[in-house]
């Protein structure tokens, strides 16, 4: 953990990465931008403890104003994605750095899909041309080998899947099943192509963030394979 000055804060992001240390004005701006929400854990160097953001004394007034409906920062519904607010979109890792204006423009190319528990969103072997971002719920990625389910990973809020299908529209490599009622944001290959033409300033960082995540996955898979070979 980074060294703090005694009055700094560290934020535990939804992507499981610690951000900081930052000073109070920066932390307050993150609350107003809803990058820090009521579910965010914050470490206060002054007390040496982790707390949920609304429990941090310096932030309580800002969360009270939000609960009273007096906050003016970015919490309204974004045009193009009915019923989804800016805070929910920003919790998706690869969208987290976008401003409200950018999110609104990006949302014009997206669709919302509500998925009941136990539904299969994509099926292994089926052709695919859509990428999904998780706004709510939990999903599992599985493959079936000789009729037996093998879970590859579990996905939650902020994660995404199906990104490769934006580029090759090939068969899905695994099933993705909803462990709970979920809300997904989806973009098709066709919609992404339109986004690239009409708003390249959004498509480029979006692709860059996908590439970074894919690189991290490949490194993690390579390490697991290497560890398995050494163990065997």
Buried (B, 14 or more C-beta within 10 A) or exposed (E): EEEBEEEBBBBBBBBEEEBBBBEBEBBBEBBBBBBBBBEBBBBBBEEEEEBBBBBBEBBEEBBEBBEEEEBEBBBEBBEBBEEBBBBBBBBBBBBBEBEBEBBBBBBBBBBBBEBEEEBBBBEBEEEBBBBBBBBBBBBBBBEEEEEEEEEEEEBBBBBBBBBBBBEEBEEBBBBBBBBEBBBBBBBBBEBBEBBBEEBEEBBEBBBEBBEEBEEEEEEEEEEEEEEEEEEE
